[in-house]
């Protein structure tokens, strides 16, 4: 989810974006369910899903009680509060526990919610 105007990248996000990882986790869980329904092997999806779920814990930003926007950037994790983390809460399968999901919703509501929808970046963040 990078905004771009011709060659100018409005919101550069180099590294591992939170929404891609949340979608990957959910896709693995869905593939496991499909494989089970079809009577096909599902163990590889389950194993990879467990690994992805464990790795997803790195996205938790304890200071802000929400998720980092991007990991493994050239300058370290990007702690900008953006709406992309909502994917990790809204998907039917998530590696987050109930308290973390609640905290993400609270952080997004507090920092991004307006009467017209969600901001793309919290006020006070660099680049706002």
N, C-alpha and C positions, 0 to 999 in steps of 0.2 A: 504494500500500500504506500507507494511512493508517488507523490505528486510531482509532475514534471511539466515544464513549459519549454518546448523545443529542447535545447541542450541544458537548460537550467533545472537542476533537481531541487524542487522547493523544500521537500522534506527528506533529505538523505538519511537512509537507514541501513548502514553497512553492518553486517554481523548476522545474528540469529534473531529474527523478529518473533515476538511472543505469539502473535496470532498464527504464524506458520507452524510453530511447534504445537500449539493447541489443536489446530486442524489435523496435524499429523497424528497426534495421540487419538483423536476422535475417529480418524479414518482407520487406524489399526484396530480399534475396538469394533467398529462396524464390520470390517473384513472378517474378524474373528467370529462375529455373530452370523454373518453370511455363510462362512465356511461350515459352521456347526449345523445350520439349517440345511445345507446341501450335503451334509454327511462327509465333508472333506476335511483334510487335516487343518487344524486351527492352532496348533501348538506354537508354530513360528510367529504367528501374529500376536499370540498371548505373550510370548517371551519378549518380543521386540516392544510391545506395548508397556510391559513392566519396566524395561530399560528406559524408554522414552519418559515414562511417568517419574522415574527416579531422577533422571536428568532435568526434568521440568522444575524440580525444587530449586534449582539455581536461579530461576526467574523471580522467586519471592524476595521482595524488597522489605525487609523488616522495619527499616526506618520510616518508610511511608505507608506501610501496611497495605501494599498493593503489589503489582508485578512490574518488574523492569520492562521497558519497552523493547529493548534490544540487548542481547548479550554478545560478548566477544567483538566489541567494536574496537577500533584502533586506540581508543582512550578508556576502555573498560566498559562496564555495563552502563546503559543509558537509562537513567532514573526519571526521565521525562514522563509526566502523567499524560497519557494519550488514551483515546477510546479503544485502541486495538486490543487491550487486555480484556475487554468485555467478551471476546470470543471464548476465552478460557472459562467463563462463567455460563455462557449461553448455550454451549454445545451440550448434547445429551450425555456425552462422556467427557469427563474432565479429571485431570490429576490433582485438582485442588480439593481440600476437605471443605466441609460446610462453613467453618469459621473463616477460612480464607476467601471463599466465594462471597460471603457477606461483607468482608472487609474490602474486597475489590469493588463491589457495588457501592458501598459507602464512599470510598475514595473517589470513584468516578462521579457519583452524584454530587459530592462536595466540591470537586475541582472542575468538572466539565459540564455539568447539566445547566442548561439555560431554558428559557421558556420556548425556544425554537428547536431544541435538540441538544446534541452533545457538541462541545467545542472540539477541535482537532488537537488542541494543546492547552494545558492549564495556564491560566494567567500566572505570571511570576516565573515561568520557565523561560530559559534562554530561547530566543527566537519567537516569543509570543508577540 
